[in-house]
Amino acid sequence: MRVTSEQRLEDGVLEREFTLGEIPGVLWTPARAASAAPAPLILMAHNNGLPKRDPRLVARARRTAVYGYAVATIDAAGCGDRARSAAEEQARADLRRAVQAGEPADEIFESVVGPLVEKAAPDWRTTLDALLALPEVGGPVGYSGWTALGIRLAVTEPRIAAACFFAGGYVPRAQREEARQVTVPLLLLLQWDDEGNPRQRALDLFDAFGTREKTLHANLGGHTGTPPFELDDKARFYDRHLGRAATSAA
Amino acid sequence: MRVTSEQRLEDGVLEREFTLGEIPGVLWTPARAASAAPAPLILMAHNNGLPKRDPRLVARARRTAVYGYAVATIDAAGCGDRARSAAEEQARADLRRAVQAGEPADEIFESVVGPLVEKAAPDWRTTLDALLALPEVGGPVGYSGWTALGIRLAVTEPRIAAACFFAGGYVPRAQREEARQVTVPLLLLLQWDDEGNPRQRALDLFDAFGTREKTLHANLGGHTGTPPFELDDKARFYDRHLGRAATSAA
C-alpha cells in the first residue's frame, strides 16, 4: 500500500490517498491519541467508484471518521476511473441511454452490473487485507453504500460484521439470490421517490434478506435527498454493532 | 386537574396519576431544577387506553421523560377502563372474535374504531389544555402511538408539532382521508411482521401522509417486537422537532 497524498483536515481527520497495485483509494481516519485502540473500519462503496468528485459522499466519509471510524473507499476493477474494455464502455452507454429514455433496463443492467460485482469484490477484499494491517485500523468491519457489492461481500467475507445498504431498487440476479444468505445486522436506507430505484423492488429486497436484525429507513425524496440525520442514525447503527473507538475526535 | 397519587421514581422522574373530570391519566415529568425551562410535552396514546398495566409502555414513557420530556397518557372516552355501552362492548367483542378467527374485520373495525377516534379526540384536547397550564410543562407538543387518533389530532390541533405513529395497518376511513392533510414532521414505526397490521396498508398510509418530512422505520418481528434502539431514534426525532429541554435528567 503506497500513500500518494496525505492531508490533515480541519476536523482532525487524516485523509490519505493510496494505491494498492492497480487499485486507487482514499482512507479517512479519525484524529486520535497514539495509544488509542484501532478505529473500526467501514468500507464505503459506490457503484460509480471513488466518491472523490462528489462532495456529498466525501462529506459523509469525513463525518463518519469524526464519529471515530476509519473509512475507506476505492475504485475497484471496472469502477470509476479504472480501465474498461470498449465492450464494457458500450454496455455502460447503452444502460445510461435506456435509463434516460425510460426504457426497460433490466437486461442491460444485468449485463453491466452483474460482471461488475464479480470483478469488484476481489479488489475490496485485497483492500480489506491491506487496511487491517495498519496499526490504526481494526475490526470488526462495517460496510456502507452500494447494495449489490455489499451483499456479495457480506456473504463471502466473514470479517464484515454489519452493513448499511442504500437504495437497492436494481440488484443483479445473483445478489438478489444471495440476499437470503446475508446474516449480519443490516440497515437499508431507501429514498421513497428514488427516480432510478423502483420502490417495490427495494421493499422486496428488504424482505428477502436472511438476517433477523434488519431495519429499513425510508425518507421522502429522490436518490440524492437522504436527510442529514440519517448519517447520525447510521453512525449509531455502527456503534451498536462495531463498537465505536473510545477516543474519537469530536 | 386533580393529582391522585404522586411518586418520585428511581430515575428521578416524577410520576403523577391524575383525573380531569371523568378522564383518568398519568403524567411523567423529568427531574429538573426549579429554574429550568418547561419540558416539551409528548402525548402518548394507545387504542386500549392507559398503558398502566403494560410494563413495556410504562417503561417507554419513563425513558422518554428521562430524555427530558413531559409524557402524558389518558383513558380517553371509550378507551381503557372508561364506561362503555352494552352495544359498544358487543362491537368490541365482535371485533376481537373476528380478528382471532382471521375473518375479514374491516367493517367491524370501522364501526368500533371510527366512533372511538371521534369520542377520544376531545378528551385529549382537554388534557392538552390542562397540562400546558402547568408551569413545568410546555410546548411545542409531540404525539406518540395510536395512529388513527394521532392523525385526527395532528390535523385539528395546531399545537402538535411532530408525531410518531406506530403500526397503522388498520385505520378508519376518515383518518385514511385525513392523512393527506397531516403536515407536521412524522416518524412512522412499522413492525414488518405485525400480526394485526397488514404491512401493505401501513406502507400505503406512509405514502399518503401529506407532510414532506416523513420517515419510515421498519423492523423485523411482530407487534410487540420493536427493538429498544427505536426509542432512542424516536427521542432524537423529537429532539429535532420539539427542542429538548436543556436541563433534562440523565
Boltz contact constraints between the chains, C-beta under 6 A:
constraints:
  - contact:
      token1: [A, 214]
      token2: [B, 220]
      max_distance: 6.0
  - contact:
      token1: [A, 215]
      token2: [B, 219]
      max_distance: 6.0
  - contact:
      token1: [A, 216]
      token2: [B, 218]
      max_distance: 6.0
  - contact:
      token1: [A, 217]
      token2: [B, 217]
      max_distance: 6.0
  - contact:
      token1: [A, 218]
      token2: [B, 216]
      max_distance: 6.0
  - contact:
      token1: [A, 219]
      token2: [B, 215]
      max_distance: 6.0
  - contact:
      token1: [A, 220]
      token2: [B, 214]
      max_distance: 6.0
